[in-house]
Amino acid sequence: AAMPHPDPRELATANVGSNIRPRSATRDIRSSQTGGGWHLGKHTQHGSDAQFTQMGITGDFIRVFPARAEFRNTEPNVTHVLTVTVVNRSDHSKRIRFVPPKTKEFTLHQIPSIAVAPGLEMTADLEYYSESDKDFFDEVTVLCESDRITIPVYAYAPRAELHFDGYCLFGSVAPSQMTIRYVDVVNRGTKAADFRFISKQDMPFLVEPMSGRLGPADSDDCFLRLKVSFAGEDLGVQRSVLEVEVNGAIIGNVLDISALVVRQQFEIVAPDGTGRLDKLNFGTVYVGEERQETVLLINDGPDETDYKFVIPKPDTAETGDPPMYSAEPPEGKIAPFEQLSVVVKYHPPRFEVAKGFKSKVDVLSQREEHEVMVLVTNPDESQSTQLKLSGRAVFPAVTFSDHELYFANTQTGKNTELQLVIKNHHDELPVTFRSTRVAHFRCRPASGRLLPLQSTQVIVSFMPNQLGRHKNTFTFEILGASGQPVGRASVMVSGTCDKDGPKKKLMGGTAATDETFKPDFNFQAPDALAKQTAKGTFVRMKHWVKHAPEVNENTAKYTMDASKMAAVDANKQVY
């Protein structure tokens, strides 16, 4: 049965400015006084639980609440009422008028009044009543001098409201790889929803289910999870747009499904951005030296995968030889579209020159070319790439003019010098030499760098600090272009000191100049050793002869004189 309308007589006897309500027999369903709507994708949907941001509309003289009047989930033959409030925000009393809606389903109840004082408010009841289950729209206009504020009025019948993410993005996928995404669909309306997804063309995606039924909001069956599967083979963008039919009507929301099918493969590129690398040449390297280059390994695909560098031995390598090339890290995991820095190393091991006389010619002719094809692949070898590595290994060819240096007799506190020539015979690579420090001898310079085919003179000094025959060995370490040791050579030095010389003078002082610290070289003549007279076995002077003990009446009991000590020493020599 139809519900009665409010009695106009009650409206006539109501107090001015009071809230107007229909009689108690009328069902009073209050709607939100905030107005507005929620957004789902690009389309606006409305429902009984909507939250809105705009609370009112402000003019020059008045402020009206709400900014949007809505009746949600209306029922036929039921009266729905909400209150419109107008506040006088000016400094003077104002007369406020209403222009009611034109649609018969909406009725505005408002008692004309005198001017409203500043800061006070005036209310009017907006009523909705309809015998049909439809949506209606109209507006109410509030006038106050130059202010003309329009409030939109909506009435929504109960409906099904499907909410879901309108975009189902697969991103980048590999060809023929099964990928699954899920889309949650929920009905927030007060009416059950019979839905169906409609595609106007063949699509590469599989949506399960394509149709179904969802119960009203807050019911046990108001939620459904769609399963979207994709296993494309054609490279490029794949996209399908599905329309949604709810209770026999197409709604504004669509389900947009897209995927990008890309190839899955490895690539090796240069770190400086010059492009893809097919080969890597390490040039000429000394044996025992290591040279490295950095490359970028790119996973040009949407899936994480394992990788491994497979590096064979060169054709010239024999069984048991250590590897010539290596990669760091040699294997691991690489994320989708990741660039991974990999260090490729060339480290030819030291090899011996052919047995026999090792001349300079033998050393220079000993060169080996090492060339391999590296394979970078995943465990199932479904994707791979190749990189050609090449390099040349040579033996360092550094010669010394002498390997034995003999110095003439030199007094303590004095020095004798000989020259030593070091030469690099290679025409491609430089070398660096570095000598050790030994007692009584000195090498200047102690280290240096020799360019290809360059030689240098090294001055070796004999500077004895004590009497006797001194013999030692200088060890020269040969370093390659990278500073890594690639060889070693030794020079034996020998000299004799049988006489104490003058005491060394300490250089320095405030008046010292560069000339003060200039070394005073005394180069040994070529025939100095030949002129040196042959002598017998060196006999060190006895201590009691060089420093005779002092014997007196006080020390006679505890000290022997020189003659007694000589007799004791002679007795020891006999027995």
C-alpha positions as CSV (number, residue, x, y, z in Angstrom):
1,A,0.0,0.0,0.0
2,A,1.1,3.6,-0.8
3,M,2.4,5.6,2.2
4,P,0.5,8.9,2.8
5,H,2.2,12.3,2.1
6,P,2.9,14.7,4.9
7,D,-0.1,16.7,6.1
8,P,0.3,20.4,4.9
9,R,-1.5,21.5,8.1
10,E,1.3,20.3,10.2
11,L,3.7,22.3,8.0
12,A,1.6,25.4,8.5
13,T,1.7,25.3,12.3
14,A,5.5,24.6,12.5
15,N,7.9,27.1,14.0
16,V,9.9,29.2,11.6
17,G,13.5,27.9,11.3
18,S,12.7,24.5,12.9
19,N,13.5,21.2,11.2
20,I,10.5,20.0,9.2
21,R,9.6,16.3,9.5
22,P,6.7,14.4,8.0
23,R,4.1,12.7,10.2
24,S,5.1,9.6,12.2
25,A,3.2,7.3,9.8
26,T,5.7,8.2,7.1
27,R,8.9,6.1,7.0
28,D,11.8,8.6,7.3
29,I,14.9,7.4,5.6
30,R,17.6,10.0,6.0
31,S,20.2,10.3,3.3
32,S,23.8,11.6,3.6
33,Q,23.9,15.3,3.7
34,T,27.4,15.5,2.4
35,G,26.7,14.9,-1.3
36,G,29.1,13.6,-4.0
37,G,30.2,10.3,-5.4
38,W,33.1,7.8,-5.5
39,H,35.3,7.1,-8.5
40,L,36.1,3.8,-10.0
41,G,38.6,4.0,-12.8
42,K,37.3,6.8,-15.1
43,H,33.6,6.3,-14.3
44,T,31.6,7.6,-11.3
45,Q,29.4,5.1,-9.5
46,H,27.1,5.9,-6.5
47,G,26.1,3.8,-3.6
48,S,24.6,4.1,0.0
49,D,28.1,3.9,1.5
50,A,29.6,6.7,-0.5
51,Q,32.0,9.2,1.1
52,F,32.3,12.8,-0.2
53,T,34.6,15.6,0.3
54,Q,32.6,18.7,-0.5
55,M,30.4,19.6,2.5
56,G,28.8,22.8,1.3
57,I,28.7,25.6,-1.2
58,T,29.7,29.1,-0.1
59,G,28.5,32.3,-1.7
60,D,29.0,36.0,-0.9
61,F,26.2,36.1,1.6
62,I,25.1,32.5,2.4
63,R,26.5,29.0,2.8
64,V,24.4,26.0,1.8
65,F,24.6,22.5,3.1
66,P,24.8,19.9,1.6
67,A,26.6,20.7,-1.8
68,R,24.9,17.7,-3.4
69,A,21.6,16.0,-2.3
70,E,21.3,12.3,-2.9
71,F,18.7,9.7,-2.1
72,R,20.4,6.2,-2.3
73,N,18.8,2.8,-2.5
74,T,15.4,4.2,-2.7
75,E,12.3,2.0,-2.5
76,P,9.0,2.5,-4.4
77,N,6.1,4.0,-2.4
78,V,8.4,5.0,0.5
79,T,9.0,8.7,1.4
80,H,12.6,9.8,1.8
81,V,13.5,13.1,3.3
82,L,16.7,15.1,3.9
83,T,17.3,18.6,5.2
84,V,18.8,21.5,3.4
85,T,20.4,24.1,5.7
86,V,21.2,27.7,4.7
87,V,23.4,29.9,6.9
88,N,23.6,33.7,6.7
89,R,27.3,34.5,6.8
90,S,27.0,38.2,6.1
91,D,26.9,41.0,8.7
92,H,23.2,42.0,8.0
93,S,19.8,40.3,8.0
94,K,19.1,38.7,4.6
95,R,16.0,37.3,3.0
96,I,16.5,33.8,1.6
97,R,14.3,32.2,-1.0
98,F,14.1,28.7,-2.6
99,V,13.4,27.6,-6.2
100,P,11.9,24.1,-5.8
101,P,12.6,21.1,-8.1
102,K,10.5,20.7,-11.2
103,T,10.2,16.9,-11.1
104,K,7.1,15.7,-9.3
105,E,9.0,13.1,-7.4
106,F,10.8,15.8,-5.5
107,T,9.0,18.2,-3.2
108,L,10.5,21.0,-1.2
109,H,8.9,21.9,2.2
110,Q,9.8,25.3,3.3
111,I,8.0,27.9,5.4
112,P,8.5,31.5,4.1
113,S,10.0,33.6,6.8
114,I,11.2,37.1,7.5
115,A,14.8,38.0,7.0
116,V,17.4,35.7,8.7
117,A,19.7,37.4,11.2
118,P,23.5,37.2,10.7
119,G,25.0,33.9,11.8
120,L,21.6,32.2,12.0
121,E,20.4,29.4,9.7
122,M,17.3,28.5,7.9
123,T,16.2,24.9,7.0
124,A,14.0,23.2,4.4
125,D,13.0,19.6,3.9
126,L,13.5,18.0,0.6
127,E,11.2,15.0,0.0
128,Y,11.4,12.2,-2.5
129,Y,8.5,9.9,-3.3
130,S,8.0,7.6,-6.3
131,E,5.9,4.6,-7.2
132,S,8.5,3.4,-9.7
133,D,11.9,1.8,-9.2
134,K,14.0,4.3,-11.3
135,D,16.6,7.0,-11.0
136,F,15.7,10.7,-11.0
137,F,17.6,13.9,-11.2
138,D,16.7,17.5,-10.5
139,E,18.0,20.6,-8.7
140,V,17.2,23.1,-6.0
141,T,18.2,26.8,-6.2
142,V,18.8,29.0,-3.2
143,L,18.6,32.8,-3.8
144,C,19.9,35.6,-1.6
145,E,20.4,39.0,-3.2
146,S,23.2,38.4,-5.8
147,D,23.9,34.8,-4.6
148,R,22.3,32.0,-6.7
149,I,23.4,28.6,-5.5
150,T,22.3,25.5,-7.3
151,I,22.2,22.1,-5.4
152,P,21.9,19.0,-7.7
153,V,19.4,16.4,-6.4
154,Y,19.7,12.7,-7.2
155,A,17.6,9.7,-6.4
156,Y,19.1,6.2,-7.0
157,A,17.2,3.0,-7.0
158,P,18.8,-0.1,-5.5
159,R,21.4,-1.5,-8.0
160,A,24.3,-3.9,-8.3
161,E,27.6,-2.1,-8.2
162,L,30.6,-4.1,-9.4
163,H,34.0,-2.9,-8.2
164,F,37.2,-4.3,-9.7
165,D,40.6,-3.1,-11.0
166,G,40.0,-2.2,-14.6
167,Y,43.5,-2.9,-15.7
168,C,45.0,-6.4,-15.7
169,L,48.7,-6.0,-16.7
170,F,50.9,-8.9,-17.3
171,G,53.9,-6.8,-18.1
172,S,56.8,-8.4,-20.1
173,V,56.5,-12.2,-20.5
174,A,58.5,-14.7,-22.4
175,P,57.1,-16.5,-25.4
176,S,55.0,-19.6,-24.7
177,Q,55.4,-19.1,-21.0
178,M,52.2,-19.6,-19.0
179,T,51.5,-16.6,-16.8
180,I,48.5,-16.1,-14.5
181,R,47.0,-12.9,-13.0
182,Y,44.0,-12.6,-10.7
183,V,41.3,-9.9,-10.6
184,D,39.1,-9.4,-7.6
185,V,35.4,-8.5,-8.3
186,V,33.1,-7.4,-5.5
187,N,29.5,-6.3,-5.5
188,R,29.0,-3.3,-3.2
189,G,25.4,-2.7,-4.3
190,T,22.3,-3.7,-2.5
191,K,21.1,-5.8,-5.4
192,A,22.4,-9.1,-6.7
193,A,24.5,-8.9,-9.9
194,D,24.3,-11.3,-12.8
195,F,27.5,-10.4,-14.7
196,R,29.0,-11.4,-18.0
197,F,32.3,-10.3,-19.7
198,I,31.9,-9.7,-23.4
199,S,34.8,-9.6,-26.0
200,K,34.1,-8.3,-29.5
201,Q,37.1,-10.1,-31.0
202,D,39.2,-13.2,-30.4
203,M,41.6,-12.7,-27.5
204,P,44.8,-14.5,-26.5
205,F,43.8,-14.4,-22.9
206,L,41.7,-16.9,-21.0
207,V,39.4,-15.5,-18.3
208,E,37.7,-17.8,-15.9
209,P,34.8,-17.5,-15.3
210,M,33.4,-15.3,-18.1
211,S,30.0,-15.0,-16.3
212,G,28.5,-15.6,-12.9
213,R,26.3,-14.2,-10.1
214,L,27.3,-12.1,-7.1
215,G,25.1,-11.6,-4.1
216,P,24.3,-8.2,-2.6
217,A,26.9,-6.3,-0.5
218,D,27.9,-7.9,2.8
219,S,26.6,-11.3,1.7
220,D,28.7,-14.4,1.7
221,D,28.8,-14.6,-2.2
222,C,29.4,-10.9,-3.0
223,F,33.1,-11.6,-3.8
224,L,34.7,-13.4,-6.8
225,R,38.3,-13.8,-8.0
226,L,38.8,-14.0,-11.7
227,K,41.7,-16.1,-13.1
228,V,43.3,-14.6,-16.2
229,S,45.8,-16.8,-18.0
230,F,48.2,-16.0,-20.9
231,A,50.7,-18.0,-22.9
232,G,51.5,-15.9,-26.0
233,E,53.9,-16.9,-28.8
234,D,53.9,-13.8,-31.1
235,L,56.3,-11.1,-30.0
236,G,54.9,-7.7,-29.3
237,V,52.0,-6.2,-27.5
238,Q,48.9,-8.3,-26.8
239,R,45.7,-6.5,-25.6
240,S,42.0,-7.2,-25.1
241,V,39.3,-5.0,-23.8
242,L,36.3,-6.8,-22.2
243,E,32.9,-5.0,-21.7
244,V,30.9,-5.9,-18.6
245,E,27.2,-6.7,-18.7
246,V,25.4,-6.5,-15.3
247,N,21.8,-7.6,-15.0
248,G,21.3,-7.3,-18.8
249,A,22.9,-3.8,-19.1
250,I,26.4,-2.8,-20.2
251,I,28.1,-0.7,-17.5
252,G,30.7,1.9,-18.1
253,N,33.6,-0.1,-16.6
254,V,35.7,-2.4,-18.8
255,L,38.4,-4.9,-18.1
256,D,41.6,-4.0,-20.0
257,I,44.0,-6.9,-20.3
258,S,47.5,-6.4,-21.8
259,A,50.8,-8.2,-22.1
260,L,54.1,-7.6,-23.8
261,V,55.7,-10.7,-25.3
262,V,59.5,-10.3,-25.5
263,R,62.4,-12.6,-26.3
264,Q,64.4,-14.2,-23.5
265,Q,68.2,-14.2,-24.3
266,F,71.6,-13.2,-23.0
267,E,73.7,-10.3,-24.4
268,I,77.2,-9.2,-23.7
269,V,77.9,-5.4,-24.2
270,A,80.7,-3.0,-23.5
271,P,80.5,-1.1,-20.2
272,D,81.2,2.2,-22.0
273,G,78.0,1.9,-24.0
274,T,79.6,1.3,-27.4
275,G,77.3,-1.7,-28.1
276,R,77.4,-5.4,-28.2
277,L,80.7,-7.4,-27.9
278,D,81.4,-10.3,-30.1
279,K,85.1,-10.6,-29.3
280,L,87.6,-9.4,-26.7
281,N,91.3,-9.0,-27.4
282,F,93.7,-8.8,-24.4
283,G,96.7,-8.0,-26.5
284,T,100.2,-9.1,-25.5
285,V,100.8,-10.2,-21.9
286,Y,103.8,-11.5,-20.1
287,V,103.5,-15.1,-18.8
288,G,102.6,-15.1,-15.2
289,E,100.9,-11.7,-15.6
290,E,97.1,-11.2,-15.4
291,R,95.1,-8.8,-17.5
292,Q,91.4,-8.3,-17.0
293,E,88.5,-6.6,-18.9
294,T,85.0,-5.8,-17.6
295,V,81.9,-6.6,-19.7
296,L,78.2,-6.3,-19.0
297,L,76.0,-9.4,-19.1
298,I,72.4,-8.5,-19.9
299,N,69.4,-10.7,-19.3
300,D,67.2,-9.4,-22.1
301,G,64.1,-11.1,-20.9
302,P,61.3,-10.9,-18.3
303,D,62.3,-13.9,-16.1
304,E,65.1,-14.5,-13.6
305,T,67.4,-17.1,-14.9
306,D,70.7,-18.8,-14.1
307,Y,73.8,-18.2,-16.2
308,K,77.2,-19.9,-16.5
309,F,80.4,-19.1,-18.4
310,V,81.8,-22.1,-20.2
311,I,85.4,-21.4,-21.1
312,P,87.4,-24.1,-23.0
313,K,91.1,-24.5,-23.1
314,P,93.1,-23.2,-26.1
315,D,94.0,-25.7,-28.8
316,T,97.7,-25.3,-27.9
317,A,97.1,-26.2,-24.2
318,E,98.2,-29.7,-23.1
319,T,96.5,-32.0,-20.6
320,G,97.0,-30.7,-17.1
321,D,97.7,-27.1,-18.0
322,P,96.0,-24.5,-15.9
323,P,93.3,-22.5,-17.6
324,M,94.3,-19.4,-19.6
325,Y,91.0,-17.5,-19.1
326,S,88.5,-17.2,-16.3
327,A,85.4,-15.1,-15.5
328,E,84.3,-13.6,-12.1
329,P,81.6,-14.5,-11.2
330,P,81.6,-17.6,-13.4
331,E,78.0,-18.4,-12.7
332,G,74.9,-17.2,-10.7
333,K,71.5,-15.7,-11.1
334,I,70.5,-12.7,-13.1
335,A,67.2,-10.8,-12.6
336,P,64.9,-9.8,-15.4
337,F,66.5,-7.0,-17.6
338,E,69.4,-6.8,-15.2
339,Q,72.9,-5.7,-16.2
340,L,75.6,-7.7,-14.4
341,S,79.2,-6.7,-14.4
342,V,81.5,-9.7,-15.2
343,V,85.3,-9.5,-15.1
344,V,87.0,-11.6,-17.7
345,K,90.7,-12.4,-16.9
346,Y,93.6,-13.6,-19.1
347,H,96.3,-15.1,-17.1
348,P,98.8,-17.3,-19.1
349,P,100.8,-19.4,-16.7
350,R,104.6,-19.3,-16.6
351,F,106.2,-21.8,-19.0
352,E,109.8,-22.7,-19.4
353,V,111.8,-22.0,-22.5
354,A,112.9,-25.1,-24.3
355,K,115.7,-27.0,-22.6
356,G,119.2,-26.2,-23.5
357,F,121.0,-22.9,-23.9
358,K,118.4,-20.1,-23.0
359,S,119.7,-17.3,-25.2
360,K,118.0,-14.0,-25.8
361,V,116.8,-15.3,-29.2
362,D,115.2,-18.3,-27.6
363,V,113.3,-16.2,-25.3
364,L,112.1,-13.7,-27.9
365,S,110.9,-16.5,-30.2
366,Q,108.8,-18.1,-27.5
367,R,105.3,-16.6,-28.1
368,E,102.0,-18.3,-27.9
369,E,98.6,-17.2,-29.3
370,H,95.6,-18.2,-27.1
371,E,92.2,-18.1,-28.7
372,V,89.0,-19.6,-27.3
373,M,85.2,-19.2,-27.8
374,V,83.3,-18.6,-24.6
375,L,79.7,-19.8,-24.3
376,V,77.3,-18.1,-21.9
377,T,74.2,-20.2,-21.3
378,N,71.5,-21.1,-18.9
379,P,71.1,-24.7,-17.4
380,D,68.8,-26.0,-20.1
381,E,70.7,-24.2,-22.8
382,S,67.6,-22.6,-24.1
383,Q,69.3,-19.3,-24.4
384,S,73.0,-18.6,-25.0
385,T,75.5,-16.2,-26.5
386,Q,79.1,-16.4,-27.5
387,L,82.2,-14.3,-26.9
388,K,85.5,-14.8,-28.6
389,L,88.6,-14.3,-26.4
390,S,92.1,-13.8,-27.8
391,G,95.5,-13.0,-26.4
392,R,99.3,-13.5,-26.8
393,A,101.7,-14.7,-24.1
394,V,105.4,-13.8,-24.2
395,F,108.3,-14.4,-22.0
396,P,110.1,-11.4,-20.5
397,A,113.5,-10.8,-22.2
398,V,115.6,-8.7,-19.8
399,T,119.4,-9.1,-19.9
400,F,122.1,-8.0,-17.5
401,S,125.6,-7.1,-18.7
402,D,127.2,-9.0,-15.7
403,H,125.9,-11.6,-13.3
404,E,129.0,-11.5,-11.1
405,L,130.8,-8.3,-9.9
406,Y,134.1,-8.4,-8.1
407,F,135.4,-5.3,-6.3
408,A,139.0,-4.4,-5.5
409,N,140.2,-4.1,-1.9
410,T,138.4,-1.1,-0.3
411,Q,138.9,0.5,3.0
412,T,136.1,1.0,5.5
413,G,134.5,4.4,5.1
414,K,135.3,4.5,1.4
415,N,133.4,3.2,-1.7
416,T,134.1,1.6,-5.0
417,E,131.7,1.5,-8.0
418,L,131.0,-0.7,-10.9
419,Q,128.5,-0.3,-13.7
420,L,125.7,-2.8,-14.6
421,V,123.7,-2.4,-17.8
422,I,120.1,-3.7,-17.8
423,K,118.2,-3.9,-21.2
424,N,114.6,-4.8,-22.2
425,H,114.8,-6.6,-25.5
426,H,111.0,-6.7,-26.2
427,D,109.6,-4.4,-28.8
428,E,106.0,-4.3,-27.4
429,L,105.9,-4.3,-23.6
430,P,107.8,-2.3,-21.0
431,V,109.2,-3.8,-17.8
432,T,110.0,-2.6,-14.3
433,F,112.9,-3.8,-12.3
434,R,113.3,-3.7,-8.5
435,S,116.4,-4.8,-6.5
436,T,116.7,-6.0,-3.0
437,R,119.0,-4.4,-0.3
438,V,122.1,-6.2,0.9
439,A,124.8,-5.4,3.4
440,H,128.0,-3.5,2.4
441,F,126.7,-3.0,-1.2
442,R,124.3,-0.6,-2.7
443,C,122.5,-0.4,-6.1
444,R,121.5,3.0,-7.6
445,P,118.9,3.3,-8.9
446,A,117.3,0.5,-6.9
447,S,114.3,0.4,-9.2
448,G,113.2,1.7,-12.6
449,R,111.1,1.3,-15.7
450,L,112.4,0.2,-19.1
451,L,110.4,0.9,-22.2
452,P,110.5,-1.5,-25.2
453,L,114.1,-1.9,-26.4
454,Q,115.4,0.5,-23.8
455,S,118.5,0.0,-21.6
456,T,119.8,1.7,-18.5
457,Q,123.0,1.8,-16.4
458,V,122.8,0.8,-12.7
459,I,125.7,1.8,-10.4
460,V,126.6,-0.9,-7.9
461,S,128.7,0.4,-4.9
462,F,130.9,-1.5,-2.5
463,M,130.8,0.3,0.8
464,P,132.3,-2.0,3.5
465,N,131.5,-1.2,7.1
466,Q,133.8,-3.8,8.6
467,L,136.9,-5.7,7.8
468,G,136.8,-9.0,6.1
469,R,135.7,-10.6,2.8
470,H,132.1,-9.8,1.9
471,K,130.0,-11.7,-0.6
472,N,126.3,-11.3,-1.3
473,T,123.6,-11.4,-4.1
474,F,121.3,-8.7,-5.5
475,T,117.9,-10.2,-6.5
476,F,116.2,-8.2,-9.2
477,E,112.5,-8.7,-9.5
478,I,111.1,-8.1,-13.0
479,L,107.5,-6.7,-13.1
480,G,105.2,-6.6,-16.1
481,A,103.3,-3.6,-17.5
482,S,100.6,-4.1,-14.8
483,G,103.1,-4.2,-11.9
484,Q,102.8,-8.0,-11.4
485,P,106.0,-10.0,-11.0
486,V,106.9,-11.9,-14.2
487,G,110.5,-12.9,-13.6
488,R,113.6,-12.7,-11.4
489,A,117.3,-12.4,-11.9
490,S,120.3,-12.3,-9.6
491,V,123.7,-10.6,-9.6
492,M,126.5,-11.9,-7.3
493,V,128.7,-9.2,-5.7
494,S,132.0,-9.8,-3.9
495,G,134.6,-7.5,-2.3
496,T,137.4,-7.5,0.4
497,C,138.2,-5.0,3.1
498,D,141.5,-5.5,5.0
499,K,142.2,-2.0,6.3
500,D,140.3,0.6,8.4
501,G,139.7,3.8,6.5
502,P,138.8,7.3,7.5
503,K,135.6,7.9,9.5
504,K,132.6,8.9,7.4
505,K,131.6,12.6,7.5
506,L,128.0,13.3,8.1
507,M,126.6,15.7,5.5
508,G,124.1,18.4,6.4
509,G,123.9,21.8,8.1
510,T,122.2,25.0,7.3
511,A,124.7,25.8,4.6
512,A,124.2,22.5,2.8
513,T,123.3,22.6,-0.9
514,D,122.5,20.0,-3.6
515,E,126.2,19.7,-4.3
516,T,126.8,18.8,-0.6
517,F,124.7,15.6,-1.0
518,K,125.9,14.7,-4.4
519,P,127.4,11.1,-4.2
520,D,131.2,10.8,-4.7
521,F,131.7,7.9,-7.0
522,N,135.0,6.1,-7.3
523,F,134.7,3.9,-10.3
524,Q,137.0,0.9,-10.3
525,A,139.6,0.7,-13.0
526,P,139.4,-2.3,-15.4
527,D,142.9,-3.5,-14.3
528,A,142.4,-2.8,-10.6
529,L,142.0,-6.5,-9.7
530,A,145.0,-7.5,-11.8
531,K,147.3,-5.0,-10.0
532,Q,146.1,-6.1,-6.6
533,T,149.0,-8.2,-5.2
534,A,148.1,-11.7,-4.2
535,K,148.0,-12.2,-0.5
536,G,147.8,-15.2,1.7
537,T,144.8,-16.2,3.8
538,F,143.5,-13.2,5.6
539,V,144.3,-13.4,9.3
540,R,142.5,-11.1,11.6
541,M,144.7,-9.3,14.2
542,K,144.4,-10.8,17.7
543,H,142.5,-8.8,20.1
544,W,145.2,-8.8,22.8
545,V,147.7,-7.6,20.2
546,K,145.5,-4.8,18.9
547,H,144.4,-3.8,22.4
548,A,147.0,-5.0,24.9
549,P,145.6,-5.6,28.4
550,E,146.6,-3.4,31.2
551,V,148.3,-5.5,33.9
552,N,149.3,-3.9,37.3
553,E,149.5,-4.9,40.9
554,N,145.7,-4.5,41.2
555,T,144.7,-6.5,38.2
556,A,147.5,-9.1,38.1
557,K,145.4,-11.6,40.0
558,Y,142.6,-11.5,37.5
559,T,144.2,-10.5,34.2
560,M,146.9,-12.2,31.9
561,D,149.3,-10.1,29.9
562,A,149.6,-10.3,26.2
563,S,152.4,-12.9,26.2
564,K,150.4,-15.4,28.4
565,M,147.3,-15.0,26.2
566,A,149.5,-15.6,23.1
567,A,150.9,-18.8,24.7
568,V,147.3,-20.0,25.6
569,D,146.2,-19.3,22.0
570,A,149.2,-21.2,20.6
571,N,148.4,-24.2,22.8
572,K,144.8,-24.2,21.5
573,Q,146.0,-24.2,17.9
574,V,148.2,-27.3,18.6
575,Y,145.7,-29.3,20.5
